[in-house]
Amino acid sequence: MIIVTGANGKLGRAVVERLLKRLPAERIGVSVRDPNQAHELRERGVRVRRGDFDDAESLRHAFEGASQVLIVSSGIMGEADIPHGIRQHQFAIDSAKRAGVNRVLYTSHMGSSPASPFAPMIHHAATEQRLEASGIAFTSLRNGYYAASALMLIDGAIKTGELIAPEDGPVAWTAHFDLAEAAAAILSEQKLDGITPNLTGPEAIDMEGIATIASEVLGRTIRRIVVSDEEFRDLMRSRGVPEASINMRMGMFLASRRGDFAQVDPALAHLIGRPPKGFREVLKESIS
């Protein structure tokens, strides 16, 4: 049996949907904090059990009888909560091992690094270290930067016509749908051991490029306005954004300037058997 954690979330649910196209429902299980939100999966024959990253006992029950477990990274990714998030992942790894799971898969990130200025990348790197130390077979999915994050970044710009952000660098924006399809292929065909190549979209685009694409798709001008780091912080504070969230956003821009998210790799296309979606296609789908 294959167990997917976080199956009430966007990526986890998408992975389950892709698995259901490859495997009988009785070979798939989910570990979710609220089983009531997964009732539709239960009705389709998927095993649904409660699993909470802060409750190791619930995870062992959720992982019972599994040959593989996909740990979808915790939502606790904020700078102040890195120790908490890493502890949650350690609980999941330990619980999988105690449940006799043969292989653990983890949704990591192409920018995973203990020295990253972007806090979640430190979180991913620490989890990968714990997987390597666990003694259990593992696959760490080095996912490209979610294109959905770019959509969030330009949401306000679509309304105002101005994309205001500090200096940035190119990012290999990648669609959830494509990453879910790749994860399902790796799980069902037991491909790729250890740390994978970067699983990215077809091109790396900076904020200027996003503004240009948005202008062309929308048929009206979206202007890219570069502000200093401190001006950006002040702007976020004036909008009531919490300081921890501001630090997170700034970390992303700082890491992109270093080129941490710029590398495009053909591995995702090979896994899914077609070119992955580019940002233009993702944007069109989001506004259609």
C-alpha positions as CSV (number, residue, x, y, z in Angstrom):
1,M,0.0,0.0,0.0
2,I,1.1,3.6,-0.8
3,I,0.3,6.2,1.8
4,V,0.2,10.0,1.0
5,T,0.3,12.5,3.9
6,G,-1.4,15.9,3.6
7,A,-3.9,14.6,1.1
8,N,-6.4,17.4,2.0
9,G,-3.9,19.9,0.6
10,K,-3.3,21.0,-2.9
11,L,-0.3,18.8,-3.8
12,G,-1.2,15.8,-1.7
13,R,-4.7,15.6,-3.1
14,A,-3.3,16.0,-6.7
15,V,-0.8,13.1,-6.1
16,V,-3.7,10.9,-4.9
17,E,-5.7,11.7,-8.0
18,R,-2.8,10.8,-10.2
19,L,-2.2,7.6,-8.3
20,L,-5.9,6.6,-8.7
21,K,-5.3,6.6,-12.5
22,R,-2.5,4.2,-12.1
23,L,-3.4,1.8,-9.3
24,P,-6.6,0.3,-7.7
25,A,-8.0,2.4,-4.9
26,E,-7.5,-0.3,-2.3
27,R,-3.7,0.1,-2.8
28,I,-3.8,3.7,-1.8
29,G,-4.2,5.3,1.6
30,V,-4.0,8.8,3.0
31,S,-2.9,10.3,6.3
32,V,-4.8,13.5,7.1
33,R,-5.4,15.6,10.1
34,D,-9.1,15.8,9.5
35,P,-10.5,12.5,8.0
36,N,-13.9,14.2,7.5
37,Q,-12.5,16.4,4.8
38,A,-11.3,13.2,2.9
39,H,-14.7,11.5,2.9
40,E,-14.9,11.7,-0.9
41,L,-11.7,9.7,-1.2
42,R,-13.0,7.1,1.3
43,E,-16.1,6.7,-0.9
44,R,-13.9,5.9,-3.8
45,G,-12.2,3.1,-1.9
46,V,-9.1,4.9,-0.6
47,R,-8.1,4.1,3.0
48,V,-8.4,7.2,5.1
49,R,-6.8,7.5,8.5
50,R,-6.1,10.4,10.9
51,G,-2.4,11.3,10.9
52,D,-1.1,14.4,12.7
53,F,2.6,15.4,12.4
54,D,2.5,16.4,16.0
55,D,1.2,13.0,17.1
56,A,3.6,10.1,16.4
57,E,1.2,7.5,17.5
58,S,-1.4,8.6,15.0
59,L,1.2,8.5,12.2
60,R,2.2,4.9,13.1
61,H,-1.5,4.0,12.8
62,A,-1.9,5.9,9.5
63,F,1.2,4.2,8.1
64,E,0.2,0.7,9.1
65,G,0.7,-1.8,6.3
66,A,2.4,0.7,3.9
67,S,5.2,-0.3,1.6
68,Q,5.8,3.4,0.7
69,V,4.9,6.7,2.4
70,L,5.0,10.1,0.7
71,I,5.6,12.8,3.3
72,V,4.3,16.0,1.9
73,S,6.3,18.7,3.7
74,S,4.7,20.3,6.7
75,G,2.9,23.6,6.4
76,I,5.1,24.8,9.4
77,M,7.7,26.5,7.2
78,G,8.0,29.9,8.9
79,E,11.4,31.2,10.0
80,A,10.5,30.9,13.7
81,D,9.0,27.5,13.3
82,I,11.9,25.7,11.6
83,P,12.6,23.5,14.6
84,H,8.9,22.6,14.9
85,G,8.6,21.7,11.3
86,I,11.8,19.6,11.3
87,R,10.6,17.8,14.4
88,Q,7.3,17.0,12.7
89,H,9.2,15.5,9.8
90,Q,11.3,13.5,12.2
91,F,8.2,12.1,13.8
92,A,6.9,11.1,10.3
93,I,10.2,9.4,9.3
94,D,10.5,7.6,12.7
95,S,6.8,6.5,12.5
96,A,7.3,5.1,9.0
97,K,10.3,3.2,10.1
98,R,8.5,1.7,13.1
99,A,5.6,0.8,10.8
100,G,7.9,-1.3,8.6
101,V,7.7,1.0,5.6
102,N,10.2,0.0,2.8
103,R,10.7,3.5,1.4
104,V,9.9,7.1,2.4
105,L,9.5,9.8,-0.2
106,Y,9.6,13.5,0.7
107,T,8.5,16.6,-1.1
108,S,11.7,18.7,-0.9
109,H,12.7,21.7,-3.1
110,M,15.2,22.5,-5.8
111,G,16.7,25.3,-3.5
112,S,17.2,23.0,-0.5
113,S,20.3,24.2,1.4
114,P,21.3,24.7,5.0
115,A,22.8,28.1,4.0
116,S,19.8,29.5,2.1
117,P,18.5,33.0,3.0
118,F,15.0,31.5,2.4
119,A,13.9,29.8,5.6
120,P,12.0,26.8,4.1
121,M,15.1,25.7,2.2
122,I,16.9,25.2,5.5
123,H,13.9,23.2,6.7
124,H,14.1,20.9,3.6
125,A,17.9,20.4,3.8
126,A,17.5,19.4,7.5
127,T,14.8,16.9,6.6
128,E,17.0,15.4,3.8
129,Q,19.8,15.0,6.3
130,R,17.4,13.1,8.6
131,L,16.2,10.9,5.8
132,E,19.8,10.0,5.0
133,A,20.5,9.2,8.6
134,S,17.4,7.1,9.1
135,G,18.7,4.0,7.4
136,I,15.5,3.6,5.5
137,A,15.4,3.7,1.7
138,F,14.2,7.2,0.6
139,T,13.6,9.5,-2.3
140,S,13.7,13.2,-1.9
141,L,11.8,15.0,-4.6
142,R,13.6,18.2,-5.4
143,N,10.5,20.0,-6.7
144,G,10.7,23.2,-8.7
145,Y,9.4,26.4,-7.2
146,Y,5.6,26.2,-7.3
147,A,4.1,28.3,-10.0
148,A,1.1,28.9,-7.7
149,S,3.5,31.1,-5.6
150,A,4.1,33.3,-8.7
151,L,0.3,33.6,-9.1
152,M,0.0,34.9,-5.5
153,L,2.8,37.4,-6.2
154,I,1.1,38.9,-9.2
155,D,-2.5,38.8,-7.8
156,G,-2.3,42.4,-6.5
157,A,-0.5,43.5,-9.7
158,I,-3.4,42.2,-11.8
159,K,-5.7,44.5,-9.9
160,T,-3.4,47.6,-9.7
161,G,-1.3,47.2,-12.9
162,E,2.0,47.4,-10.9
163,L,4.2,44.5,-9.8
164,I,6.1,46.0,-7.0
165,A,9.0,43.9,-5.6
166,P,12.7,44.1,-4.7
167,E,15.4,43.0,-7.0
168,D,15.0,39.3,-7.9
169,G,16.4,36.5,-10.1
170,P,15.0,33.9,-12.5
171,V,12.9,31.1,-11.0
172,A,12.0,27.8,-12.6
173,W,8.3,28.0,-11.9
174,T,6.6,24.6,-11.9
175,A,3.0,23.5,-11.9
176,H,1.5,21.4,-9.1
177,F,-0.2,19.2,-11.6
178,D,3.1,18.2,-13.2
179,L,4.8,17.6,-9.9
180,A,1.9,15.5,-8.7
181,E,2.1,13.4,-11.9
182,A,5.8,12.9,-11.4
183,A,5.4,11.8,-7.8
184,A,2.7,9.3,-8.8
185,A,5.0,7.9,-11.5
186,I,7.9,7.6,-9.0
187,L,5.6,5.9,-6.4
188,S,3.9,3.5,-8.7
189,E,7.0,2.5,-10.7
190,Q,9.4,2.8,-7.7
191,K,11.8,5.1,-9.7
192,L,14.6,7.4,-8.4
193,D,16.3,6.6,-5.2
194,G,18.0,9.2,-3.0
195,I,17.9,12.9,-4.0
196,T,16.3,13.4,-7.4
197,P,17.4,15.9,-10.0
198,N,15.6,19.2,-9.9
199,L,12.0,18.6,-11.1
200,T,11.3,21.9,-12.9
201,G,9.2,23.7,-15.4
202,P,10.6,24.4,-18.9
203,E,12.0,27.9,-18.2
204,A,13.3,30.2,-15.5
205,I,11.6,33.6,-15.4
206,D,12.1,36.7,-13.2
207,M,9.6,39.2,-12.1
208,E,10.1,41.3,-15.2
209,G,9.4,38.3,-17.3
210,I,6.2,37.5,-15.3
211,A,5.0,41.1,-15.7
212,T,5.6,40.8,-19.5
213,I,3.7,37.5,-19.8
214,A,0.9,38.8,-17.6
215,S,0.6,41.8,-19.8
216,E,0.4,39.7,-22.9
217,V,-2.1,37.3,-21.4
218,L,-4.3,40.0,-19.9
219,G,-4.1,42.3,-22.9
220,R,-3.1,45.3,-20.7
221,T,0.1,46.5,-19.2
222,I,1.5,45.2,-15.9
223,R,4.5,47.3,-15.0
224,R,7.4,45.8,-13.0
225,I,8.6,48.3,-10.4
226,V,11.8,47.6,-8.5
227,V,12.1,48.9,-5.0
228,S,14.8,48.6,-2.4
229,D,14.6,45.9,0.2
230,E,13.7,48.4,2.9
231,E,11.1,50.0,0.8
232,F,9.5,46.6,0.2
233,R,9.6,45.9,3.9
234,D,7.9,49.2,4.6
235,L,5.3,48.6,2.0
236,M,4.5,45.2,3.4
237,R,4.3,46.6,7.0
238,S,1.9,49.3,5.8
239,R,-0.4,46.5,4.5
240,G,-0.4,44.8,7.8
241,V,1.8,41.8,6.8
242,P,3.4,40.2,9.9
243,E,7.1,40.5,10.3
244,A,7.7,36.8,10.0
245,S,5.9,36.7,6.6
246,I,7.9,39.7,5.4
247,N,11.1,37.9,6.3
248,M,9.9,34.9,4.4
249,R,9.1,36.9,1.3
250,M,12.4,38.8,1.4
251,G,14.2,35.4,1.8
252,M,12.7,34.2,-1.4
253,F,13.9,37.3,-3.3
254,L,17.4,37.1,-1.8
255,A,17.7,33.4,-2.7
256,S,16.5,34.0,-6.3
257,R,19.1,36.7,-6.7
258,R,21.8,34.1,-5.9
259,G,20.4,31.9,-8.7
260,D,19.1,29.3,-6.2
261,F,15.9,28.6,-8.3
262,A,17.2,29.2,-11.8
263,Q,18.4,25.8,-12.9
264,V,16.1,24.1,-15.4
265,D,16.3,20.4,-15.7
266,P,14.7,17.9,-18.2
267,A,14.1,15.3,-15.4
268,L,10.4,16.3,-14.9
269,A,9.6,16.0,-18.6
270,H,11.2,12.6,-18.8
271,L,9.2,11.4,-15.8
272,I,5.8,12.6,-17.1
273,G,6.5,11.8,-20.7
274,R,5.7,15.3,-22.0
275,P,6.9,18.9,-21.7
276,P,5.8,20.4,-18.3
277,K,3.6,23.4,-18.3
278,G,5.2,26.8,-18.6
279,F,4.2,29.8,-16.6
280,R,2.2,31.3,-19.5
281,E,0.0,28.2,-19.6
282,V,-0.4,28.1,-15.8
283,L,-1.5,31.8,-15.8
284,K,-4.0,31.3,-18.6
285,E,-5.5,28.4,-16.7
286,S,-5.8,30.4,-13.5
287,I,-7.8,33.2,-15.1
288,S,-9.9,31.1,-17.5
